[in-house]
Amino acid sequence: MDDNKIIKLYWERNTSAINITERKYGGYCKSIAYNILKNNEDTEECVNDTYLKAWNSMPENWPHRLEVYLGTITRNLSFNKYRQKYSDKRGNGNLPLVLDELAECVSGNDSPEKSLEEKELILFINDFLASLPAKKRNLFVRRYWYADSISDIAKDYNMSAGSVTSNLKRIREKLKSYLLKRGIHI
């Protein structure tokens, strides 16, 4: 079913929207959640919470791309679940490493005054990623959006783990330089 028709079902408060969403995007959402959580039970919980959050938020929002909207909800819920579950167990799993790597060039900021800067930062990062060759952009997105492991990325791109690591390091360095040139100081 077309995404706009699915969104319309949400707006009409038709419960079949959730079933259709699950059939069309369930695997996608589960993949995102599992890459972060590495636990089937937590993954299922986050995906179900994604459908609930979409159900509750859709009347105010008409997403441009339903897949990205759902993926973002799933990713945020999964990160929150991970932080909640492993807050005293830093260093276990892949996520702390992914976040530490990215912190070299981008850091989070929770203050409300920074929301405009955060939106600007998102635009700059998107522009930077658009300027990369497809393979490098995909390496970056796989690692820092989907939290895929270095070994999985290496296997999928027929590269050594060291090559993936060094490519990601160079991309992060370029991103940092790109942001500094645009007045974003990390």
N, C-alpha and C positions, 0 to 999 in steps of 0.2 A: 504494500500500500504506500502511496505517496506520503512524504513527511507532512506536507500541509494538511492532508486529510487526517492524519494521526493527531496533529496539533489541534485541528478543529474538533476532534472527538474529546480532547482534553477540555477545550473551551466549553463544549456542550455538557461536560461532566458525565460523559458516557464511559462507564467502567471498562468497556472493551478496548479503550485506548491503552490501558496497561497491558493487557494480553497481547495486543498487536505490537506494542513497544518491546515486550519481552521476546517475542518471536523474531522481530527484526534486529534488535540491538542487544539482546541478552548476552550473546557470546562476546560481543565487543566490550560490554560493561564488565563482564566476569573476567575477561583477560586483563583489563586495567586494574581491577581490584586485586586479582590474584598476584599480579606482578609486584604489587606493593605489600600485600599482606601475607602471601605464601601460606594461606590457611583457607581450606574450602568453606568451613563454617562461617568465618568472618567475611569471606568473599560473598557468600550468599546473603548475609545480613546487609552488607553494604549495597549490593545490587537491589535488594528489596527496598532499602531505604532510598535508593536513587529513584525508584518508581514512585514512592510516596512523596518525595520532595518535588519531583516533576509534577505530580498530581496537584500538590498544594501551590506550586509557584506558577504553573502554566496560565491560570487566568489573568495574571498581571503581565506576563511576558509572552511574546510570540517569537520564539527563537528563530534566528536566521537559518541555522543548520541544526536540526534536531540531534544528529549524531554527536556533534561537538558539545552541544548543551548537556546531553546525557553523560558524555565522557567527562566533562568538567565536574559535574555533580558527583559522579562515581569517584573520580580521582580525589576530590576534596574530602569526601566522606571517608575514603580509604586512608588518606594521610591522617585525618583526625583519629580514626580508629587505631591506626598504627601508633601514633603518639600516645594515645590513651593506654594502649596495651603494653607498650614497651618503654614508657618514659624512664623507668629505672634500669632498663637493660640496654642502654645505648651500646652500639657496636655489634649487636646481633642482627644478622640479616643484611640485606643489600641497601635498604633505604637510607640509613645514616651516611653511608659512603656516597651515595648519589647526591644527597643534599650537601655534604661537605665539599664534594667536587664543584658543585655549582655555586657554592657560597664564595668561591674565589673571585667570581665576577659579578654575582648578583646576590644581594642579601635582602631578607624580608624586613618589613617595618610595619608594626601594628598601629602606629599612631594615625588617627583620623586625618590629621593635617596633611599627611603624605599621600592621600588617595589620588590626587591629581598627578603627582609625580609617579605613582605606581602605574596609572593609566598611560602616561607618557613612556615609561619604561617598557611596558608591554608592547606599545607601538614600535619602539626602537628594536626590541628583540625580534618582533615579527619581521621588520624590515631587514634586519641582519640575517635572519634565517632565509628570507626570500633571496638574498644575494648569494647564498651558498650554492654550490653544485648540489644536485639532488641527493647524491650518495652521502655527502657530508651532513646535509640537512637531516636526512633520515637517521644517520648515526646519532646525531644530537637529540632528535625527537624520541627515538627509541630509548635512549639512556635517560634523558631528563624529563620526558613527559610520561612515558610508559614504565619507567624504572626497570627496564630490561637489564639483565646481567650482561657483563662484558662477554662472557663465554657464549651466551645465546646470540648476541649481536655478531660476534666473530664467526660463529657457525653459519648464521644466515647470510652473511656477506662473504663467506669463504676467505676470511682474514684470520691472522693470528690475533690472540688476545692482546699481545703487546702492540700490534699495529692499531687496533681499535683504541686502546688506551692512549697511545701517542696522538692519534688523530683527534680524539676528544680533548686532549690537553691543548693542542694547537687551536682548536675551534674555540675553547674557553678563553684562551689568551687573545684571540682575535676579537671575540665578543667584548672582553674587558676593554681592549683598546678602542673598539668601535664606540662603546658607551662613554668612555672618558673623553673622546673627541666631541661628543654631543653634550658634554657638561654633566653627565651622570657619574658622580663620584661614589665609589663603593668603599 
